[in-house]
Amino acid sequence: MTIESRAVMESEFPDWLRAVATGFLQPPTPSAEEIAARRTGVDLARTLGAFDDGRCVATYRTFAQRLTVVGGATVPSNAITNVTVSPTHRRRGLLSRLMTADLAVAKERGDAVASLISAEYPIYGRYGFGPATWMTEWEIDLPRTGLDRRWAGPTDGGRIDLVDPADVRVLGPQLHERLAADRPGTVSRTERWWQVSTGALKVPSQPLKEQFYAVHRTAEGQVDGLLAYQCDDHWGRAKQPQNTAQVSEMIALNPAAERALWNYVCSIDWVTTLRSGHRAPDDLLPRLLPDPRAAKVHTHADFLWLRVLDVVRALEARTYDVSATLVLEIHDGLGLASGRYRLEVSEQGAHCTRTTDSADLTLDVRELGALYLGDESALRLVELGTLEEHREGAARVAERVFRTPKRPWCPDVF
Ligand SMILES: CC(C)(COP(=O)(O)OP(=O)(O)OC[C@H]1O[C@@H](n2cnc3c(N)ncnc32)[C@H](O)[C@@H]1OP(=O)(O)O)[C@@H](O)C(=O)NCCC(=O)NCCS
């Protein structure tokens, strides 16, 4: 029996959801409430399935996303999600079939990159994706931090207020937009994202315990930080509180807001352990504690993966701190970005064109994805054998061209 892959029809959406849940090892049968809630978040034209004898056995969905690149501009990204192949149909090339067809469509549409959060490291390199951002989650032993337990709020005139989910739906998008304007790796959020994350839209398969929301206000009353967290309820013997605060979101637009919000959540009575949520690996957090060794790395891993589709558009969209010229030979197994490109950069901007000049460096498009937001080292790629240098010193130039002082960070799972 041949397996058909195509966009999903309205009547097939419940079966498609069942297949998604099967791939992610979740209870498979979606309730009517689940179907209705999930349907509001999908564009069926970009929701693909593979069908075997009428039953959905593979799923794949995309949506339009804006990705912040170095310098603060955004590029259109083909965001990929809900990728599953049922265990009965694995390793027969279904993912490859769906991915190959979709990336060609995304390139045709004019998307500069494709993006995803990879469940397992080895899956997506073969399709030209590279890890572009990394994340760290810390677990902090609060009594050990050395923070002053008498902390009673900011002393610079700022203040911290608890707010309600409805306030977050108003304040959150504005704060996030300002964060996205200068944090490479940030991806756009929809209004629906805020509704789901604050409980206004309930998705049964993603049950949400109501969270606490705190905002930081400057002395002038401007909101410049938002913290979302929840706490468990755990007491040891002899009535000893041993509670963990789990942070799910922390947007701080400046170091004062960041320091105040961490100080706040680290000094809540009864809370003895803090889990930071996914932070940039160079976050201020552990270093702003008097004893940073109170923080242990709970998770450190690659996070946002990028696949460059349009080399010229992608490389011209970001900024560069140096003046340099490089000729890059890009290999791409899917042929979407292959070619030789001359990249001229300066603090004034970048110019990228196809060229027949001899190449300074040869790399696969997946290495370009890893270098793009400034988080990978060209010199390290040479040592790893994944970037080939044809002109002496070219890798050192590439190191200065691509690398950024502050690491990119993607706060969102999608
Ligand atoms: C990951 C998944 C979608 C792969 O689907 P699939 O149809 O089996 O993949 P394909 O048959 O097209 O595999 C293509 C290649 O990738 C490799 N591959 C696929 N999944 C892999 C994995 N998890 N780890 C390592 N290699 C993998 C295959 O071995 C194959 O290699 P080859 O070309 O050298 O033979 C599927 O295993 C799955 O649903 N896993 C559970 C859910 C999940 O992790 N989804 C991804 C969310 S980001």
The ligand as an SDF file (V2000), in Angstrom:
LIG
                    3D

 48 50  0  0  0  0  0  0  0  0999 V2000
   12.1970   11.6210   14.7230 C   0  0  0  0  0  0  0  0  0  0  0  0
   11.1760   10.9320   13.8170 C   0  0  0  0  0  0  0  0  0  0  0  0
   10.1570   11.9630   13.3620 C   0  0  0  0  0  0  0  0  0  0  0  0
   11.9420   10.3790   12.5840 C   0  0  0  0  0  0  0  0  0  0  0  0
   11.0160    9.9210   11.6240 O   0  0  0  0  0  0  0  0  0  0  0  0
   11.3960    8.7670   10.5860 P   0  0  0  0  0  0  0  0  0  0  0  0
   10.3330    8.7480    9.5390 O   0  0  0  0  0  0  0  0  0  0  0  0
   11.7070    7.5200   11.3090 O   0  0  0  0  0  0  0  0  0  0  0  0
   12.7080    9.3410    9.9320 O   0  0  0  0  0  0  0  0  0  0  0  0
   13.2930    8.9120    8.5030 P   0  0  0  0  0  0  0  0  0  0  0  0
   12.9640    7.4680    8.2350 O   0  0  0  0  0  0  0  0  0  0  0  0
   12.9000    9.9010    7.4610 O   0  0  0  0  0  0  0  0  0  0  0  0
   14.8400    9.0400    8.8300 O   0  0  0  0  0  0  0  0  0  0  0  0
   15.7620    9.7300    8.0370 C   0  0  0  0  0  0  0  0  0  0  0  0
   17.1370    9.5190    8.6030 C   0  0  0  0  0  0  0  0  0  0  0  0
   17.2220   10.1030    9.9060 O   0  0  0  0  0  0  0  0  0  0  0  0
   17.6290    9.1130   10.8510 C   0  0  0  0  0  0  0  0  0  0  0  0
   16.9080    9.3750   12.0850 N   0  0  0  0  0  0  0  0  0  0  0  0
   15.5940    9.6110   12.2130 C   0  0  0  0  0  0  0  0  0  0  0  0
   15.2780    9.8120   13.5060 N   0  0  0  0  0  0  0  0  0  0  0  0
   16.4130    9.6880   14.2070 C   0  0  0  0  0  0  0  0  0  0  0  0
   16.7220    9.7730   15.5870 C   0  0  0  0  0  0  0  0  0  0  0  0
   15.7600   10.0390   16.5100 N   0  0  0  0  0  0  0  0  0  0  0  0
   18.0050    9.5990   15.9670 N   0  0  0  0  0  0  0  0  0  0  0  0
   18.9540    9.3430   15.0540 C   0  0  0  0  0  0  0  0  0  0  0  0
   18.7210    9.2470   13.7140 N   0  0  0  0  0  0  0  0  0  0  0  0
   17.4590    9.4190   13.3050 C   0  0  0  0  0  0  0  0  0  0  0  0
   17.2330    7.7940   10.2230 C   0  0  0  0  0  0  0  0  0  0  0  0
   17.9880    6.7330   10.7450 O   0  0  0  0  0  0  0  0  0  0  0  0
   17.5220    8.0510    8.7690 C   0  0  0  0  0  0  0  0  0  0  0  0
   18.9260    7.9550    8.5500 O   0  0  0  0  0  0  0  0  0  0  0  0
   19.5170    7.4640    7.1470 P   0  0  0  0  0  0  0  0  0  0  0  0
   19.0170    8.4500    6.1240 O   0  0  0  0  0  0  0  0  0  0  0  0
   20.9890    7.5290    7.3650 O   0  0  0  0  0  0  0  0  0  0  0  0
   18.9630    6.1010    6.9490 O   0  0  0  0  0  0  0  0  0  0  0  0
   10.4760    9.7690   14.5330 C   0  0  0  0  0  0  0  0  0  0  0  0
   11.4340    8.8410   14.9520 O   0  0  0  0  0  0  0  0  0  0  0  0
    9.6400   10.1880   15.7340 C   0  0  0  0  0  0  0  0  0  0  0  0
    8.4670   10.4860   15.5910 O   0  0  0  0  0  0  0  0  0  0  0  0
   10.2410   10.2150   16.9510 N   0  0  0  0  0  0  0  0  0  0  0  0
    9.4970   10.5500   18.1740 C   0  0  0  0  0  0  0  0  0  0  0  0
    8.9920   12.0000   18.1870 C   0  0  0  0  0  0  0  0  0  0  0  0
   10.0980   12.9950   17.8860 C   0  0  0  0  0  0  0  0  0  0  0  0
   11.1940   12.9350   18.4160 O   0  0  0  0  0  0  0  0  0  0  0  0
    9.7870   13.9750   17.0220 N   0  0  0  0  0  0  0  0  0  0  0  0
   10.6820   15.0540   16.6970 C   0  0  0  0  0  0  0  0  0  0  0  0
   10.2750   16.2440   17.4810 C   0  0  0  0  0  0  0  0  0  0  0  0
   11.3980   17.6010   17.2520 S   0  0  0  0  0  0  0  0  0  0  0  0
  1  2  1  0
  2  3  1  0
  2  4  1  0
  2 36  1  0
  4  5  1  0
  5  6  1  0
  6  7  2  0
  6  8  1  0
  6  9  1  0
  9 10  1  0
 10 11  2  0
 10 12  1  0
 10 13  1  0
 13 14  1  0
 14 15  1  0
 15 16  1  0
 15 30  1  0
 16 17  1  0
 17 18  1  0
 17 28  1  0
 18 19  1  0
 18 27  1  0
 19 20  2  0
 20 21  1  0
 21 22  1  0
 21 27  2  0
 22 23  1  0
 22 24  2  0
 24 25  1  0
 25 26  2  0
 26 27  1  0
 28 29  1  0
 28 30  1  0
 30 31  1  0
 31 32  1  0
 32 33  2  0
 32 34  1  0
 32 35  1  0
 36 37  1  0
 36 38  1  0
 38 39  2  0
 38 40  1  0
 40 41  1  0
 41 42  1  0
 42 43  1  0
 43 44  2  0
 43 45  1  0
 45 46  1  0
 46 47  1  0
 47 48  1  0
M  END
$$$$
